Amino acid sequence: MIELGEEQFNALCRAGPVSAELGALDDKRRGAVRHFWMSLIGGIVFAGATVAVFAGMDLLWLGLVLGVIVFAIGLALGMIPMGRVGGALKQPVLDTLAGQNGLTFMQTGFDPPVYPDARKALFGSWLSSQSFTDLFHGMDPEGKRFAFYEAYLARKSGKSTQVVFSGQVYAFQRRTRSGGEIVVVPDRGLFNFFKPVSGMERVRFESDPEFEKRFEVYAFHAHEALALIGSDVRRKLLALRQAGRVFAYVGPEDVLVAAGAKNKFEPGSMFRATAAEARVRTMFDDVGEALTHLRALKAALG
């Protein structure tokens, strides 16, 4: 499995597309910030004028509504160049980093590996929205597929929206095929009488009270779960749990682990005057951390 070090970071910064963006980033960022403040001030001025005009016509409520819309348009127009500057650095950095290490990177527009098989068991059938970004995928020396990417899953209830999951997903092909499925979900308290898949049974790990407190494990065959979800797996899932909710699916051929965490693989806010190489370092470290998690999960569950 790939390991990233200083040699790979230096090679990344020297690569043509990345080096070109590093040299131009500061000027682009300052220009985008100026554009943002001009758009914001313009939005405030035009919003205030709109409210004043309609207030003079005894239509204050309408003026307030239109003023908010005008302000929002000014804010959105100001944010567009900021996003473009960040994207202009992110795409070549992650494309180049992936290519240098035998991976393929896709920012959007991909089918999430293994997720269709695991979705119902892990997240239910009532998701109202789902989005996937920043896919890295490749094959290990044995020819087994692996990938990691970001996911955002939400469920709407009336007028409110509940975030079901937001974080990184690790997916890979197992070395050996098994007969059943195993599901690991966060402890659901009073609702743990619902089985994620019909026919599955709860498998308990009484000898590991910390794991048992945080997770619920279900399987068609308890002995398979007890054999596979060993102490190394339990420790890894508990470590990932410190950053957010964790879900795991082990199928006959593939594994998916979804680990809740903050959004990663990003160059950072363009409002901050951060050194260009530091932004590359952040993305580089995020990819390195993801590969470390993937390597540990493959060793434990592959």
Residue, then its C-alpha position, 0 to 999 in steps of 0.5 A: m500500500i502507498e506511503l507518502g513522505e517528504e520525497q513525494f511532497n517535494a516532487l508534487c510541488r515541483a510538478g509543472p501544473v502544481s508549480a505554476e499554480l503555486g506561483a500565481l496563487d497569491d495574486k489570484r487570491r488577493g484579486a478574488v478577495r478584492h472582488f468579494w469585498m466590492s461585491l459585498i459592499g455593492g450588495i449592501v448599497f443596492a439592498g439598502a437603496t431597494v428597501a428605501v425605495f419601497a419603504g417610500m411607497d409604503l411597501l416596506w415588507l416588499g422592500l425588505v424581501l427584495g433587499v435580502i435577495v439583492f444582498a444574497i446575490g451580491l454575496a454569491l457573486g463575490m464568492i464565485p472567484m474565491g471558489r475558482v481560485g481554490g479549485a484551480l489549486k486543488q484540481p492539479v494538486l490532487d490529480t498530480l498526487a494521484g497520478q504520481n502514486g498509481l491512483t486515479f482522482m475524480q472530483t465529482g461525477f462518479d459512482p461511489p464504489v461499494y456504497p450501493d451494496a452497503r447503503k440500505a444496511l448502514f443508512g436505511s432507505w429514507l435518504s433525501s439527498q446524497s453527494f459524493t466528491d473527491l474519489f481516489h481509486g486504484m489497485d493493490p499489488e494483488g490486483k484488488r480494488f480499493a478507493f476512498y472518497e467523501a460522502y454527505l448523506a441527509r434525511k429530511s423530516g418535515k421542514s428539518t434536515q438531519v445529516v445522517f453521515s458526513g465524512q470519508v468512505y473507505a472501500f476495498q475488495r477482500r482478499t478472500r470471498s465469504g458467504g455472509e454479510i456483517v454490518v457495524v453501526p453506531d449504538r442506537g440506544l432504544f432503537n436497537f431492536f430494528k435490524p439493519v437487514s431482515g434475518m440478521e441477528r445481533v452479535r455481542f462482544e461482552s468481553d469488550p465493553e467499550f466497543e459494545k457501548r459504541f457499536e452494534v454488530y449484526a450478521f447472518h452467522a454470528h461465528e463469522a462476525l466474531a471471527l472477523i471483528g477481532s481486537d484489531v478491527r475493534r480498536k481501529l473502529l473505536a479510534l475512527r469513532q473519536a472524530g465522528r460516527v462510524f459505519a462498516y459493511v463487510g460483504p462477500e467480496d467487498v468492504l466499506v467503512a464510513a468514518g465521520a469527520k470534517n471535510k478534507f482534501e481542500p486547500g483551505s479558506m482563500f480569505r486567509a493569507t496562508a502560504a501556497e505550499a502550506r495549502v498543498r501540504t494540507m491536502f497532501d497530509d489529508v491524502g496520506e492520512a486516508l491512505t494510512h486508514l485504508r491500509a490499516l482497514k485492509a490489513a484488519l478486514g481484507 
